[in-house]
Amino acid sequence: MKDKWAQISGQWKQFAGEAKKKWNELTDDELAKVNGDRKRLVSIVQQRYGIAKKAAEKQVDAWANALKV
């Protein structure tokens, strides 16, 4: 998973659009702040959707695994 996140992080501008499709309540500004950082994305998803950290981690990891990287 770390290798995949390294790729996602390196190409975040491309993947931010995919994240927006998955979590449409996230703002462009929030996605820009993520800047490819998994922990930051988990935190923002957790806060925006009012879910537990573990649930946010599961969503983020499932999303990342489904990406064509």
HTML snippet that shows the backbone in 3Dmol.js (N, CA, C, O; Angstrom):
<script src="https://3Dmol.org/build/3Dmol-min.js"></script>
<div id="view" style="width:600px;height:400px;position:relative"></div>
<script>
const pdb = `
ATOM      1  N   MET A   1       0.830  -1.199   0.000  1.00  0.00           N
ATOM      2  CA  MET A   1       0.000   0.000   0.000  1.00  0.00           C
ATOM      3  C   MET A   1       0.872   1.259   0.000  1.00  0.00           C
ATOM      4  O   MET A   1       0.500   2.275  -0.586  1.00  0.00           O
ATOM      5  N   LYS A   2       2.032   1.187   0.659  1.00  0.00           N
ATOM      6  CA  LYS A   2       2.904   2.365   0.701  1.00  0.00           C
ATOM      7  C   LYS A   2       3.361   2.761  -0.695  1.00  0.00           C
ATOM      8  O   LYS A   2       3.408   3.945  -1.028  1.00  0.00           O
ATOM      9  N   ASP A   3       3.701   1.753  -1.518  1.00  0.00           N
ATOM     10  CA  ASP A   3       4.133   2.057  -2.885  1.00  0.00           C
ATOM     11  C   ASP A   3       3.019   2.741  -3.659  1.00  0.00           C
ATOM     12  O   ASP A   3       3.254   3.695  -4.401  1.00  0.00           O
ATOM     13  N   LYS A   4       1.809   2.243  -3.476  1.00  0.00           N
ATOM     14  CA  LYS A   4       0.667   2.832  -4.177  1.00  0.00           C
ATOM     15  C   LYS A   4       0.467   4.281  -3.731  1.00  0.00           C
ATOM     16  O   LYS A   4       0.215   5.158  -4.558  1.00  0.00           O
ATOM     17  N   TRP A   5       0.578   4.532  -2.423  1.00  0.00           N
ATOM     18  CA  TRP A   5       0.408   5.904  -1.934  1.00  0.00           C
ATOM     19  C   TRP A   5       1.519   6.815  -2.402  1.00  0.00           C
ATOM     20  O   TRP A   5       1.308   8.015  -2.578  1.00  0.00           O
ATOM     21  N   ALA A   6       2.706   6.258  -2.607  1.00  0.00           N
ATOM     22  CA  ALA A   6       3.796   7.076  -3.149  1.00  0.00           C
ATOM     23  C   ALA A   6       3.428   7.544  -4.551  1.00  0.00           C
ATOM     24  O   ALA A   6       3.691   8.689  -4.917  1.00  0.00           O
ATOM     25  N   GLN A   7       2.821   6.661  -5.331  1.00  0.00           N
ATOM     26  CA  GLN A   7       2.382   7.030  -6.683  1.00  0.00           C
ATOM     27  C   GLN A   7       1.216   8.016  -6.630  1.00  0.00           C
ATOM     28  O   GLN A   7       1.192   8.996  -7.375  1.00  0.00           O
ATOM     29  N   ILE A   8       0.261   7.755  -5.757  1.00  0.00           N
ATOM     30  CA  ILE A   8      -0.885   8.657  -5.616  1.00  0.00           C
ATOM     31  C   ILE A   8      -0.398  10.044  -5.196  1.00  0.00           C
ATOM     32  O   ILE A   8      -0.835  11.058  -5.740  1.00  0.00           O
ATOM     33  N   SER A   9       0.497  10.073  -4.239  1.00  0.00           N
ATOM     34  CA  SER A   9       1.028  11.341  -3.749  1.00  0.00           C
ATOM     35  C   SER A   9       1.748  12.104  -4.851  1.00  0.00           C
ATOM     36  O   SER A   9       1.590  13.317  -4.986  1.00  0.00           O
ATOM     37  N   GLY A  10       2.535  11.385  -5.633  1.00  0.00           N
ATOM     38  CA  GLY A  10       3.293  12.015  -6.704  1.00  0.00           C
ATOM     39  C   GLY A  10       2.440  12.560  -7.828  1.00  0.00           C
ATOM     40  O   GLY A  10       2.861  13.453  -8.563  1.00  0.00           O
ATOM     41  N   GLN A  11       1.226  12.016  -7.962  1.00  0.00           N
ATOM     42  CA  GLN A  11       0.319  12.444  -9.032  1.00  0.00           C
ATOM     43  C   GLN A  11      -1.004  12.929  -8.449  1.00  0.00           C
ATOM     44  O   GLN A  11      -2.064  12.719  -9.038  1.00  0.00           O
ATOM     45  N   TRP A  12      -0.934  13.577  -7.292  1.00  0.00           N
ATOM     46  CA  TRP A  12      -2.152  13.935  -6.572  1.00  0.00           C
ATOM     47  C   TRP A  12      -3.122  14.770  -7.393  1.00  0.00           C
ATOM     48  O   TRP A  12      -4.333  14.581  -7.283  1.00  0.00           O
ATOM     49  N   LYS A  13      -2.623  15.683  -8.208  1.00  0.00           N
ATOM     50  CA  LYS A  13      -3.539  16.532  -8.982  1.00  0.00           C
ATOM     51  C   LYS A  13      -4.445  15.682  -9.863  1.00  0.00           C
ATOM     52  O   LYS A  13      -5.615  16.015 -10.051  1.00  0.00           O
ATOM     53  N   GLN A  14      -3.917  14.592 -10.404  1.00  0.00           N
ATOM     54  CA  GLN A  14      -4.737  13.675 -11.206  1.00  0.00           C
ATOM     55  C   GLN A  14      -5.757  12.957 -10.324  1.00  0.00           C
ATOM     56  O   GLN A  14      -6.935  12.860 -10.669  1.00  0.00           O
ATOM     57  N   PHE A  15      -5.290  12.459  -9.189  1.00  0.00           N
ATOM     58  CA  PHE A  15      -6.143  11.632  -8.343  1.00  0.00           C
ATOM     59  C   PHE A  15      -7.123  12.432  -7.495  1.00  0.00           C
ATOM     60  O   PHE A  15      -8.092  11.870  -6.984  1.00  0.00           O
ATOM     61  N   ALA A  16      -6.894  13.711  -7.339  1.00  0.00           N
ATOM     62  CA  ALA A  16      -7.822  14.543  -6.570  1.00  0.00           C
ATOM     63  C   ALA A  16      -9.213  14.519  -7.201  1.00  0.00           C
ATOM     64  O   ALA A  16     -10.219  14.524  -6.490  1.00  0.00           O
ATOM     65  N   GLY A  17      -9.272  14.492  -8.519  1.00  0.00           N
ATOM     66  CA  GLY A  17     -10.562  14.412  -9.208  1.00  0.00           C
ATOM     67  C   GLY A  17     -11.285  13.113  -8.908  1.00  0.00           C
ATOM     68  O   GLY A  17     -12.507  13.087  -8.755  1.00  0.00           O
ATOM     69  N   GLU A  18     -10.518  12.032  -8.825  1.00  0.00           N
ATOM     70  CA  GLU A  18     -11.106  10.734  -8.470  1.00  0.00           C
ATOM     71  C   GLU A  18     -11.608  10.750  -7.025  1.00  0.00           C
ATOM     72  O   GLU A  18     -12.652  10.176  -6.715  1.00  0.00           O
ATOM     73  N   ALA A  19     -10.864  11.403  -6.159  1.00  0.00           N
ATOM     74  CA  ALA A  19     -11.290  11.517  -4.762  1.00  0.00           C
ATOM     75  C   ALA A  19     -12.582  12.328  -4.674  1.00  0.00           C
ATOM     76  O   ALA A  19     -13.465  12.013  -3.877  1.00  0.00           O
ATOM     77  N   LYS A  20     -12.686  13.367  -5.492  1.00  0.00           N
ATOM     78  CA  LYS A  20     -13.889  14.216  -5.508  1.00  0.00           C
ATOM     79  C   LYS A  20     -15.109  13.403  -5.948  1.00  0.00           C
ATOM     80  O   LYS A  20     -16.211  13.609  -5.440  1.00  0.00           O
ATOM     81  N   LYS A  21     -14.910  12.477  -6.893  1.00  0.00           N
ATOM     82  CA  LYS A  21     -16.020  11.612  -7.328  1.00  0.00           C
ATOM     83  C   LYS A  21     -16.477  10.714  -6.182  1.00  0.00           C
ATOM     84  O   LYS A  21     -17.674  10.492  -6.000  1.00  0.00           O
ATOM     85  N   LYS A  22     -15.530  10.203  -5.421  1.00  0.00           N
ATOM     86  CA  LYS A  22     -15.843   9.291  -4.314  1.00  0.00           C
ATOM     87  C   LYS A  22     -16.475  10.042  -3.140  1.00  0.00           C
ATOM     88  O   LYS A  22     -17.474   9.599  -2.573  1.00  0.00           O
ATOM     89  N   TRP A  23     -15.886  11.169  -2.791  1.00  0.00           N
ATOM     90  CA  TRP A  23     -16.362  11.966  -1.648  1.00  0.00           C
ATOM     91  C   TRP A  23     -16.763  13.343  -2.160  1.00  0.00           C
ATOM     92  O   TRP A  23     -16.004  14.304  -2.037  1.00  0.00           O
ATOM     93  N   ASN A  24     -17.953  13.432  -2.732  1.00  0.00           N
ATOM     94  CA  ASN A  24     -18.352  14.671  -3.414  1.00  0.00           C
ATOM     95  C   ASN A  24     -18.609  15.843  -2.472  1.00  0.00           C
ATOM     96  O   ASN A  24     -18.786  16.970  -2.936  1.00  0.00           O
ATOM     97  N   GLU A  25     -18.632  15.608  -1.174  1.00  0.00           N
ATOM     98  CA  GLU A  25     -18.801  16.721  -0.229  1.00  0.00           C
ATOM     99  C   GLU A  25     -17.478  17.424   0.081  1.00  0.00           C
ATOM    100  O   GLU A  25     -17.477  18.487   0.701  1.00  0.00           O
ATOM    101  N   LEU A  26     -16.363  16.847  -0.339  1.00  0.00           N
ATOM    102  CA  LEU A  26     -15.069  17.492  -0.104  1.00  0.00           C
ATOM    103  C   LEU A  26     -14.908  18.658  -1.065  1.00  0.00           C
ATOM    104  O   LEU A  26     -15.278  18.573  -2.236  1.00  0.00           O
ATOM    105  N   THR A  27     -14.358  19.733  -0.561  1.00  0.00           N
ATOM    106  CA  THR A  27     -14.149  20.911  -1.404  1.00  0.00           C
ATOM    107  C   THR A  27     -12.820  20.793  -2.147  1.00  0.00           C
ATOM    108  O   THR A  27     -11.944  20.016  -1.769  1.00  0.00           O
ATOM    109  N   ASP A  28     -12.694  21.574  -3.200  1.00  0.00           N
ATOM    110  CA  ASP A  28     -11.430  21.601  -3.939  1.00  0.00           C
ATOM    111  C   ASP A  28     -10.299  22.069  -3.030  1.00  0.00           C
ATOM    112  O   ASP A  28      -9.169  21.593  -3.138  1.00  0.00           O
ATOM    113  N   ASP A  29     -10.607  22.997  -2.141  1.00  0.00           N
ATOM    114  CA  ASP A  29      -9.607  23.504  -1.204  1.00  0.00           C
ATOM    115  C   ASP A  29      -9.136  22.399  -0.255  1.00  0.00           C
ATOM    116  O   ASP A  29      -7.942  22.270   0.016  1.00  0.00           O
ATOM    117  N   GLU A  30     -10.081  21.608   0.244  1.00  0.00           N
ATOM    118  CA  GLU A  30      -9.718  20.493   1.129  1.00  0.00           C
ATOM    119  C   GLU A  30      -8.846  19.486   0.387  1.00  0.00           C
ATOM    120  O   GLU A  30      -7.850  18.998   0.920  1.00  0.00           O
ATOM    121  N   LEU A  31      -9.234  19.184  -0.846  1.00  0.00           N
ATOM    122  CA  LEU A  31      -8.455  18.225  -1.632  1.00  0.00           C
ATOM    123  C   LEU A  31      -7.059  18.761  -1.930  1.00  0.00           C
ATOM    124  O   LEU A  31      -6.093  17.999  -1.959  1.00  0.00           O
ATOM    125  N   ALA A  32      -6.951  20.053  -2.149  1.00  0.00           N
ATOM    126  CA  ALA A  32      -5.635  20.660  -2.379  1.00  0.00           C
ATOM    127  C   ALA A  32      -4.771  20.529  -1.123  1.00  0.00           C
ATOM    128  O   ALA A  32      -3.566  20.296  -1.218  1.00  0.00           O
ATOM    129  N   LYS A  33      -5.381  20.677   0.045  1.00  0.00           N
ATOM    130  CA  LYS A  33      -4.644  20.552   1.306  1.00  0.00           C
ATOM    131  C   LYS A  33      -4.168  19.122   1.547  1.00  0.00           C
ATOM    132  O   LYS A  33      -3.136  18.911   2.184  1.00  0.00           O
ATOM    133  N   VAL A  34      -4.909  18.145   1.044  1.00  0.00           N
ATOM    134  CA  VAL A  34      -4.508  16.743   1.193  1.00  0.00           C
ATOM    135  C   VAL A  34      -3.150  16.531   0.525  1.00  0.00           C
ATOM    136  O   VAL A  34      -2.251  15.919   1.102  1.00  0.00           O
ATOM    137  N   ASN A  35      -3.016  17.041  -0.687  1.00  0.00           N
ATOM    138  CA  ASN A  35      -1.752  16.985  -1.423  1.00  0.00           C
ATOM    139  C   ASN A  35      -1.118  15.594  -1.416  1.00  0.00           C
ATOM    140  O   ASN A  35       0.102  15.459  -1.322  1.00  0.00           O
ATOM    141  N   GLY A  36      -1.962  14.557  -1.518  1.00  0.00           N
ATOM    142  CA  GLY A  36      -1.459  13.190  -1.604  1.00  0.00           C
ATOM    143  C   GLY A  36      -1.132  12.533  -0.280  1.00  0.00           C
ATOM    144  O   GLY A  36      -0.596  11.425  -0.261  1.00  0.00           O
ATOM    145  N   ASP A  37      -1.441  13.186   0.827  1.00  0.00           N
ATOM    146  CA  ASP A  37      -1.137  12.654   2.158  1.00  0.00           C
ATOM    147  C   ASP A  37      -2.307  11.796   2.648  1.00  0.00           C
ATOM    148  O   ASP A  37      -3.401  12.312   2.877  1.00  0.00           O
ATOM    149  N   ARG A  38      -2.082  10.495   2.809  1.00  0.00           N
ATOM    150  CA  ARG A  38      -3.139   9.564   3.207  1.00  0.00           C
ATOM    151  C   ARG A  38      -3.760   9.966   4.543  1.00  0.00           C
ATOM    152  O   ARG A  38      -4.984   9.998   4.673  1.00  0.00           O
ATOM    153  N   LYS A  39      -2.925  10.271   5.532  1.00  0.00           N
ATOM    154  CA  LYS A  39      -3.447  10.626   6.858  1.00  0.00           C
ATOM    155  C   LYS A  39      -4.331  11.866   6.789  1.00  0.00           C
ATOM    156  O   LYS A  39      -5.360  11.942   7.459  1.00  0.00           O
ATOM    157  N   ARG A  40      -3.929  12.819   5.986  1.00  0.00           N
ATOM    158  CA  ARG A  40      -4.709  14.048   5.849  1.00  0.00           C
ATOM    159  C   ARG A  40      -6.052  13.746   5.175  1.00  0.00           C
ATOM    160  O   ARG A  40      -7.085  14.284   5.576  1.00  0.00           O
ATOM    161  N   LEU A  41      -6.036  12.888   4.154  1.00  0.00           N
ATOM    162  CA  LEU A  41      -7.287  12.522   3.481  1.00  0.00           C
ATOM    163  C   LEU A  41      -8.212  11.792   4.447  1.00  0.00           C
ATOM    164  O   LEU A  41      -9.409  12.076   4.498  1.00  0.00           O
ATOM    165  N   VAL A  42      -7.665  10.856   5.207  1.00  0.00           N
ATOM    166  CA  VAL A  42      -8.467  10.134   6.204  1.00  0.00           C
ATOM    167  C   VAL A  42      -9.097  11.126   7.179  1.00  0.00           C
ATOM    168  O   VAL A  42     -10.287  11.033   7.481  1.00  0.00           O
ATOM    169  N   SER A  43      -8.313  12.061   7.664  1.00  0.00           N
ATOM    170  CA  SER A  43      -8.803  13.047   8.630  1.00  0.00           C
ATOM    171  C   SER A  43      -9.924  13.908   8.050  1.00  0.00           C
ATOM    172  O   SER A  43     -10.929  14.156   8.716  1.00  0.00           O
ATOM    173  N   ILE A  44      -9.751  14.354   6.827  1.00  0.00           N
ATOM    174  CA  ILE A  44     -10.767  15.207   6.199  1.00  0.00           C
ATOM    175  C   ILE A  44     -12.044  14.424   5.920  1.00  0.00           C
ATOM    176  O   ILE A  44     -13.142  14.936   6.137  1.00  0.00           O
ATOM    177  N   VAL A  45     -11.913  13.186   5.443  1.00  0.00           N
ATOM    178  CA  VAL A  45     -13.096  12.343   5.205  1.00  0.00           C
ATOM    179  C   VAL A  45     -13.814  12.101   6.532  1.00  0.00           C
ATOM    180  O   VAL A  45     -15.040  12.188   6.606  1.00  0.00           O
ATOM    181  N   GLN A  46     -13.053  11.800   7.568  1.00  0.00           N
ATOM    182  CA  GLN A  46     -13.625  11.564   8.897  1.00  0.00           C
ATOM    183  C   GLN A  46     -14.416  12.778   9.374  1.00  0.00           C
ATOM    184  O   GLN A  46     -15.551  12.643   9.832  1.00  0.00           O
ATOM    185  N   GLN A  47     -13.824  13.950   9.267  1.00  0.00           N
ATOM    186  CA  GLN A  47     -14.476  15.170   9.739  1.00  0.00           C
ATOM    187  C   GLN A  47     -15.684  15.542   8.887  1.00  0.00           C
ATOM    188  O   GLN A  47     -16.754  15.839   9.419  1.00  0.00           O
ATOM    189  N   ARG A  48     -15.518  15.526   7.585  1.00  0.00           N
ATOM    190  CA  ARG A  48     -16.576  15.977   6.673  1.00  0.00           C
ATOM    191  C   ARG A  48     -17.811  15.081   6.760  1.00  0.00           C
ATOM    192  O   ARG A  48     -18.942  15.564   6.704  1.00  0.00           O
ATOM    193  N   TYR A  49     -17.584  13.763   6.899  1.00  0.00           N
ATOM    194  CA  TYR A  49     -18.707  12.826   6.900  1.00  0.00           C
ATOM    195  C   TYR A  49     -19.117  12.379   8.303  1.00  0.00           C
ATOM    196  O   TYR A  49     -20.071  11.616   8.455  1.00  0.00           O
ATOM    197  N   GLY A  50     -18.406  12.847   9.325  1.00  0.00           N
ATOM    198  CA  GLY A  50     -18.770  12.517  10.701  1.00  0.00           C
ATOM    199  C   GLY A  50     -18.702  11.033  10.996  1.00  0.00           C
ATOM    200  O   GLY A  50     -19.586  10.480  11.650  1.00  0.00           O
ATOM    201  N   ILE A  51     -17.641  10.384  10.509  1.00  0.00           N
ATOM    202  CA  ILE A  51     -17.493   8.945  10.718  1.00  0.00           C
ATOM    203  C   ILE A  51     -16.251   8.674  11.568  1.00  0.00           C
ATOM    204  O   ILE A  51     -15.404   9.548  11.752  1.00  0.00           O
ATOM    205  N   ALA A  52     -16.163   7.454  12.078  1.00  0.00           N
ATOM    206  CA  ALA A  52     -15.016   7.059  12.891  1.00  0.00           C
ATOM    207  C   ALA A  52     -13.752   6.995  12.033  1.00  0.00           C
ATOM    208  O   ALA A  52     -13.813   6.810  10.818  1.00  0.00           O
ATOM    209  N   LYS A  53     -12.620   7.152  12.690  1.00  0.00           N
ATOM    210  CA  LYS A  53     -11.337   7.120  11.980  1.00  0.00           C
ATOM    211  C   LYS A  53     -11.154   5.800  11.236  1.00  0.00           C
ATOM    212  O   LYS A  53     -10.715   5.795  10.086  1.00  0.00           O
ATOM    213  N   LYS A  54     -11.485   4.681  11.880  1.00  0.00           N
ATOM    214  CA  LYS A  54     -11.336   3.361  11.240  1.00  0.00           C
ATOM    215  C   LYS A  54     -12.192   3.271   9.980  1.00  0.00           C
ATOM    216  O   LYS A  54     -11.751   2.727   8.968  1.00  0.00           O
ATOM    217  N   ALA A  55     -13.403   3.797  10.037  1.00  0.00           N
ATOM    218  CA  ALA A  55     -14.291   3.771   8.869  1.00  0.00           C
ATOM    219  C   ALA A  55     -13.706   4.619   7.741  1.00  0.00           C
ATOM    220  O   ALA A  55     -13.753   4.229   6.575  1.00  0.00           O
ATOM    221  N   ALA A  56     -13.161   5.766   8.092  1.00  0.00           N
ATOM    222  CA  ALA A  56     -12.543   6.636   7.085  1.00  0.00           C
ATOM    223  C   ALA A  56     -11.325   5.954   6.475  1.00  0.00           C
ATOM    224  O   ALA A  56     -11.116   6.024   5.264  1.00  0.00           O
ATOM    225  N   GLU A  57     -10.517   5.292   7.310  1.00  0.00           N
ATOM    226  CA  GLU A  57      -9.345   4.572   6.804  1.00  0.00           C
ATOM    227  C   GLU A  57      -9.758   3.474   5.835  1.00  0.00           C
ATOM    228  O   GLU A  57      -9.129   3.293   4.793  1.00  0.00           O
ATOM    229  N   LYS A  58     -10.820   2.734   6.178  1.00  0.00           N
ATOM    230  CA  LYS A  58     -11.300   1.669   5.291  1.00  0.00           C
ATOM    231  C   LYS A  58     -11.747   2.237   3.953  1.00  0.00           C
ATOM    232  O   LYS A  58     -11.434   1.679   2.901  1.00  0.00           O
ATOM    233  N   GLN A  59     -12.477   3.343   3.990  1.00  0.00           N
ATOM    234  CA  GLN A  59     -12.943   3.968   2.749  1.00  0.00           C
ATOM    235  C   GLN A  59     -11.770   4.436   1.895  1.00  0.00           C
ATOM    236  O   GLN A  59     -11.739   4.196   0.688  1.00  0.00           O
ATOM    237  N   VAL A  60     -10.813   5.100   2.520  1.00  0.00           N
ATOM    238  CA  VAL A  60      -9.664   5.636   1.789  1.00  0.00           C
ATOM    239  C   VAL A  60      -8.835   4.496   1.200  1.00  0.00           C
ATOM    240  O   VAL A  60      -8.408   4.574   0.048  1.00  0.00           O
ATOM    241  N   ASP A  61      -8.606   3.445   1.976  1.00  0.00           N
ATOM    242  CA  ASP A  61      -7.812   2.322   1.475  1.00  0.00           C
ATOM    243  C   ASP A  61      -8.526   1.580   0.349  1.00  0.00           C
ATOM    244  O   ASP A  61      -7.893   1.175  -0.625  1.00  0.00           O
ATOM    245  N   ALA A  62      -9.840   1.400   0.475  1.00  0.00           N
ATOM    246  CA  ALA A  62     -10.604   0.745  -0.594  1.00  0.00           C
ATOM    247  C   ALA A  62     -10.559   1.588  -1.865  1.00  0.00           C
ATOM    248  O   ALA A  62     -10.414   1.054  -2.965  1.00  0.00           O
ATOM    249  N   TRP A  63     -10.682   2.894  -1.713  1.00  0.00           N
ATOM    250  CA  TRP A  63     -10.602   3.804  -2.862  1.00  0.00           C
ATOM    251  C   TRP A  63      -9.238   3.702  -3.530  1.00  0.00           C
ATOM    252  O   TRP A  63      -9.146   3.587  -4.753  1.00  0.00           O
ATOM    253  N   ALA A  64      -8.178   3.746  -2.724  1.00  0.00           N
ATOM    254  CA  ALA A  64      -6.814   3.685  -3.266  1.00  0.00           C
ATOM    255  C   ALA A  64      -6.564   2.356  -3.971  1.00  0.00           C
ATOM    256  O   ALA A  64      -5.942   2.322  -5.032  1.00  0.00           O
ATOM    257  N   ASN A  65      -7.048   1.264  -3.384  1.00  0.00           N
ATOM    258  CA  ASN A  65      -6.854  -0.055  -3.996  1.00  0.00           C
ATOM    259  C   ASN A  65      -7.558  -0.176  -5.333  1.00  0.00           C
ATOM    260  O   ASN A  65      -7.095  -0.900  -6.214  1.00  0.00           O
ATOM    261  N   ALA A  66      -8.667   0.521  -5.494  1.00  0.00           N
ATOM    262  CA  ALA A  66      -9.440   0.442  -6.736  1.00  0.00           C
ATOM    263  C   ALA A  66      -8.857   1.312  -7.849  1.00  0.00           C
ATOM    264  O   ALA A  66      -9.218   1.150  -9.015  1.00  0.00           O
ATOM    265  N   LEU A  67      -7.963   2.227  -7.499  1.00  0.00           N
ATOM    266  CA  LEU A  67      -7.385   3.121  -8.510  1.00  0.00           C
ATOM    267  C   LEU A  67      -6.459   2.369  -9.447  1.00  0.00           C
ATOM    268  O   LEU A  67      -5.769   1.431  -9.049  1.00  0.00           O
ATOM    269  N   LYS A  68      -6.458   2.794 -10.688  1.00  0.00           N
ATOM    270  CA  LYS A  68      -5.518   2.259 -11.673  1.00  0.00           C
ATOM    271  C   LYS A  68      -4.260   3.119 -11.603  1.00  0.00           C
ATOM    272  O   LYS A  68      -4.192   4.201 -12.185  1.00  0.00           O
ATOM    273  N   VAL A  69      -3.277   2.614 -10.884  1.00  0.00           N
ATOM    274  CA  VAL A  69      -2.029   3.379 -10.704  1.00  0.00           C
ATOM    275  C   VAL A  69      -0.915   2.692 -11.458  1.00  0.00           C
ATOM    276  O   VAL A  69       0.222   3.163 -11.444  1.00  0.00           O
TER     277      VAL A  69
END
`;
const viewer = $3Dmol.createViewer("view");
viewer.addModel(pdb, "pdb");
viewer.setStyle({}, {cartoon: {color: "spectrum"}});
viewer.zoomTo();
viewer.render();
</script>
